[in-house]
Amino acid sequence: MTDVSAPYWVSELPELVGELQCGKWAIARWKHLGPDEDLTHWQAAVREACTADIDPLFLDIPRRSLTIVLNTALPAPDDEQIHLSIAAVEASRFTGRPIRPKHDRDC
């Protein structure tokens, strides 16, 4: 079994880009993308904000209304890490327990 640290909430675009630069990945719940859940606009904004050392890849999961974004310029998480991350987001969704905000820390 692969270990995954506890998930944390990153809400600002510069924070998300910083996490991708560190080799981390994000899972976005579509309901948090704005009132229209405009996935295309959000993905374009992420692409535009990324620096040259970040090659974002978006994996949409329509049946769960989620999108995974990772930096393909760095090693990708393994399948189990992705599944554990999705499970954490789903647990938060169904229990109503919020995911804690990110504390300042380095890569």
Summary of the structure (lengths in Angstrom):
residues: 107
radius of gyration: 13.3
end to end distance: 22.7
largest distance: 38.5
contacts: 253
relative contact order: 0.24
helix: 40%
strand: 17%
